[in-house]
Amino acid sequence: MDGQSQFRPSDVEPTTVPIVIVGAGPVGLSLGLTLAHQGIESLILEKNEALDPYSRAILIPTRTLDIFDSWNLTAAAKERGIFNSRLQAYGAESGKVAITIDFTGLEDASPNAGFLFLPQDRTTDLLLNAALSTGMCKVIFGTAVSGFSQDTRGVTVEAVSGGSARRFRCQYVIGCDGAHSLVREMLDLPLAGKTYQARVLIADVSFSQHDAEDRAQSQGTAGVAPLRRDEVARCRDSRSKRGR
Ligand SMILES: Cc1cc2nc3c(=O)[nH]c(=O)nc-3n(C[C@H](O)[C@H](O)[C@H](O)COP(=O)(O)OP(=O)(O)OC[C@H]3O[C@@H](n4cnc5c(N)ncnc54)[C@H](O)[C@@H]3O)c2cc1C
């Protein structure tokens, strides 16, 4: 599969599906896949033309890999990333180990005891293809949800797709549209959680030579984490907002 839409807008309006999911990020795609495994069809509407191409969340912990196991995705995920049962952070100047998190010996608790470095774009691509391959989940890219209304028989979702207005009829609409969720805003729900008083800068950087194959380095406010076996890594620089 090419990772893009397998479902093109039909001429029939409104399109009727049991569940409309707003957003094809990791949450929306995981939900579509979960529902498919429960035998429930869904349609994911994504405003962007393709999956987000950036690495973003790169560290997948044990519990998530265990969930991937239930979808038969763990082997493919490990194949695409770098799995380690031990994570070490090094002082950037001293070069000495500053922190060690070691899952060695916990294999009985989980076959995935450890960390998988996997760029988010690889994770979402994996989830997308897994969801589409079930035949129970469809994705329409380039379709921005602009509103929805509920009546006694279900929900009508309004969207803009290719410059045209579209409507989708469903029993449930689920907002997986990220931190600035329109769905949450329309339902007048607060964003639960907190905002850290720090600004984080992230870059995916190619190194011609580095030894970060199996470790993350950090000291103070900077760190490097391995992303791919082809020598691509991430730099992170975090500074207090007040200090800027
Ligand atoms: C630069 C950056 C670095 C990050 N680094 C890390 C990290 O190191 N570790 C970590 O754990 N997390 C990290 N995160 C956070 C992580 O990426 C998010 O937690 C994760 O993407 C949330 O997934 P989600 O599916 O809820 O939302 P998103 O990934 O934001 O996906 C929401 C999707 O909904 C779509 N959408 C929004 N509105 C609409 C609409 N009206 N109609 C249709 N579609 C819509 C968006 O286009 C998007 O594709 C980072 C985030 C950023 C931005």
The ligand as a Gaussian input file, in Angstrom:
#p B3LYP/6-31G(d) Opt

LIG

0 1
 C        7.696000      18.774000      17.273000
 C        7.052000      17.710000      18.147000
 C        7.852000      16.820000      18.833000
 C        7.287000      15.856000      19.660000
 N        8.107000      14.974000      20.324000
 C        7.556000      14.045000      21.135000
 C        8.364000      13.117000      21.863000
 O        9.584000      13.126000      21.768000
 N        7.756000      12.192000      22.672000
 C        6.389000      12.160000      22.799000
 O        5.870000      11.289000      23.520000
 N        5.598000      13.011000      22.116000
 C        6.140000      13.948000      21.313000
 N        5.357000      14.818000      20.653000
 C        3.914000      14.716000      20.859000
 C        3.316000      13.671000      19.984000
 O        3.703000      13.910000      18.649000
 C        1.813000      13.763000      20.175000
 O        1.513000      13.411000      21.503000
 C        1.053000      12.849000      19.253000
 O        1.267000      13.185000      17.907000
 C       -0.419000      12.977000      19.588000
 O       -1.119000      12.137000      18.700000
 P       -2.595000      12.478000      18.312000
 O       -3.034000      11.448000      17.331000
 O       -3.411000      12.691000      19.551000
 O       -2.533000      13.936000      17.645000
 P       -1.771000      14.425000      16.345000
 O       -0.550000      13.648000      16.085000
 O       -1.661000      15.902000      16.499000
 O       -2.787000      14.078000      15.195000
 C       -4.013000      14.786000      15.049000
 C       -4.387000      14.727000      13.580000
 O       -5.654000      15.352000      13.438000
 C       -5.630000      16.117000      12.255000
 N       -6.662000      17.142000      12.379000
 C       -6.689000      18.198000      13.226000
 N       -7.813000      18.915000      13.069000
 C       -8.513000      18.276000      12.106000
 C       -9.767000      18.536000      11.475000
 N      -10.530000      19.598000      11.818000
 N      -10.206000      17.706000      10.495000
 C       -9.445000      16.635000      10.137000
 N       -8.246000      16.351000      10.680000
 C       -7.797000      17.160000      11.649000
 C       -4.219000      16.679000      12.195000
 O       -3.869000      17.072000      10.888000
 C       -3.412000      15.495000      12.689000
 O       -2.987000      14.655000      11.635000
 C        5.884000      15.799000      19.811000
 C        5.077000      16.693000      19.113000
 C        5.649000      17.654000      18.289000
 C        4.768000      18.632000      17.559000

